[in-house]
């Protein structure tokens, strides 16, 4: 039975609250996830001054800078979250959004994987910086065309998972394009292929498992009505989603046709003639 590596993307749904982040990690653990994932940004590197100074109301103030800073954990807080996750035997993953953040994470943490967010897929310098860490890499393919994906995978040297992904929150049903998983499996046999979910609900993740994914990532939240741009595309009932993925894996079987022991009494009861092979 093929088992997906399941990543609970906490991302920025913690809203800068360390205790809420720990609560989400605990939910991921109790639901049977394999890993949790966060995001790290050096705000001044990722955004322009003009963008940071622009007006934006949030729980932290009146500018984009206030909002972005309010969502960022310090490296000391990340150390605490990594230790908390490791104590629960969960892998700890971070999507860095800039080279300064890669340095910070590498110098202070021991992440299981680095994750290339879809927005960073075309940044060659960033990808080469990830290569220098020697860590295994997960790649999301959202907002990228075939040439860009090929170029990124040719640049990266230690990719384990490539994830089908559409970068809208939430993704419309007609834009999820789950069959792209099959395309990736055929095109990149050297990599494990998975799915990064941004759709509203669980069905896309179940479908990904049915199509042969090796990794499923989805955003989780305590309450989809909470503040935050990712909340609406996140999963509240993580237990139901993980148990559904595992059930789908079990239902799929291995594809070999056999007569099950449970069928044999039915044969003797219902099959009166068996001369087709004579």
Secondary structure, DSSP 8 states (H G I E B T S, - for coil): ----EEEEEEETTTTT-HHHHHHHHHHHHHHT-SEEEEEE--HHHHS-HHHHHSEEEETTEEEHHHHHHHH---HHHHHHHHHHHHHTT-EEEEEE-SHHHHHHHHHH---SEEEE-GGGTT-HHHHHHHHHH--EEEEE-TT--HHHHHHHHHH-S-EEEEEEE--SSSB-HHHH-TTHHHHHHHH-TTSEEEEEE-BSSSHHHHHHHHTT-SEEEEEB-S-TTSSSTTGGGSBS-HHHHHHHHHHHHHHH--S-----HHHHHHHHHH-----TT-
